[in-house]
Protein backbone atom coordinates (compact mmCIF):
# COMPACT_ATOMS: atom_id res chain seq x y z
CA UNK A 1 0.00 0.00 0.00
CA UNK A 2 1.12 3.50 -0.62
CA UNK A 3 1.45 6.23 1.97
CA UNK A 4 -1.74 7.93 0.69
CA UNK A 5 -3.74 4.73 1.13
CA UNK A 6 -2.43 4.27 4.66
CA UNK A 7 -3.35 7.83 5.63
CA UNK A 8 -6.87 7.63 4.19
CA UNK A 9 -7.53 4.30 5.91
CA UNK A 10 -6.18 5.70 9.19
CA UNK A 11 -8.47 8.73 8.96
CA UNK A 12 -11.46 6.53 8.09
CA UNK A 13 -10.76 4.31 11.10
CA UNK A 14 -10.54 7.35 13.37
CA UNK A 15 -13.85 8.63 12.02
CA UNK A 16 -15.51 5.23 12.55
CA UNK A 17 -14.15 5.01 16.09
CA UNK A 18 -15.39 8.48 16.96
CA UNK A 19 -18.79 7.71 15.45
CA UNK A 20 -19.09 4.55 17.53
CA UNK A 21 -18.00 6.31 20.73
CA UNK A 22 -20.39 9.22 20.14
CA UNK A 23 -23.28 7.17 18.75
CA UNK A 24 -25.96 8.85 20.84
CA UNK A 25 -24.84 12.35 19.87
CA UNK A 26 -24.73 11.48 16.18
CA UNK A 27 -28.18 9.91 16.33
CA UNK A 28 -29.68 12.82 18.26
CA UNK A 29 -28.46 15.36 15.72
CA UNK A 30 -29.35 13.14 12.76
CA UNK A 31 -25.83 13.16 11.32
CA UNK A 32 -25.64 9.48 10.42
CA UNK A 33 -25.84 10.10 6.67
CA UNK A 34 -23.13 12.75 6.88
CA UNK A 35 -20.80 10.40 8.79
CA UNK A 36 -21.35 7.57 6.32
CA UNK A 37 -20.77 9.92 3.35
CA UNK A 38 -17.54 11.22 4.87
CA UNK A 39 -16.39 7.64 5.59
CA UNK A 40 -17.05 6.69 1.96
CA UNK A 41 -15.19 9.77 0.71
CA UNK A 42 -12.16 8.94 2.85
CA UNK A 43 -11.94 5.40 1.48
CA UNK A 44 -12.65 6.30 -2.17
CA UNK A 45 -9.01 6.93 -3.15
CA UNK A 46 -7.72 3.74 -1.56
CA UNK A 47 -10.54 1.76 -3.21
CA UNK A 48 -9.65 3.12 -6.66
CA UNK A 49 -6.01 2.28 -6.03
CA UNK A 50 -6.88 -1.26 -4.93
CA UNK A 51 -9.05 -1.87 -8.00
CA UNK A 52 -6.32 -0.57 -10.31
CA UNK A 53 -3.75 -2.77 -8.58
CA UNK A 54 -6.05 -5.81 -8.84
CA UNK A 55 -6.48 -5.26 -12.58
CA UNK A 56 -2.73 -5.02 -13.12
CA UNK A 57 -2.07 -8.16 -11.09
CA UNK A 58 -4.85 -10.01 -12.92
CA UNK A 59 -3.49 -8.98 -16.29
CA UNK A 60 0.05 -10.05 -15.38
CA UNK A 61 -1.22 -13.37 -14.01
CA UNK A 62 -3.23 -14.00 -17.18
CA UNK A 63 -0.29 -13.04 -19.37
CA UNK A 64 2.01 -15.43 -17.58
SVG drawing of the C-alpha trace seen along z (x, -y; Angstrom):
<svg xmlns="http://www.w3.org/2000/svg" viewBox="-32 -18 36 36">
<polyline fill="none" stroke="black" stroke-width="0.4" points="0.0,0.0 1.1,-3.5 1.4,-6.2 -1.7,-7.9 -3.7,-4.7 -2.4,-4.3 -3.4,-7.8 -6.9,-7.6 -7.5,-4.3 -6.2,-5.7 -8.5,-8.7 -11.5,-6.5 -10.8,-4.3 -10.5,-7.3 -13.9,-8.6 -15.5,-5.2 -14.1,-5.0 -15.4,-8.5 -18.8,-7.7 -19.1,-4.6 -18.0,-6.3 -20.4,-9.2 -23.3,-7.2 -26.0,-8.9 -24.8,-12.3 -24.7,-11.5 -28.2,-9.9 -29.7,-12.8 -28.5,-15.4 -29.3,-13.1 -25.8,-13.2 -25.6,-9.5 -25.8,-10.1 -23.1,-12.7 -20.8,-10.4 -21.4,-7.6 -20.8,-9.9 -17.5,-11.2 -16.4,-7.6 -17.1,-6.7 -15.2,-9.8 -12.2,-8.9 -11.9,-5.4 -12.7,-6.3 -9.0,-6.9 -7.7,-3.7 -10.5,-1.8 -9.7,-3.1 -6.0,-2.3 -6.9,1.3 -9.1,1.9 -6.3,0.6 -3.7,2.8 -6.0,5.8 -6.5,5.3 -2.7,5.0 -2.1,8.2 -4.9,10.0 -3.5,9.0 0.0,10.0 -1.2,13.4 -3.2,14.0 -0.3,13.0 2.0,15.4"/>
</svg>
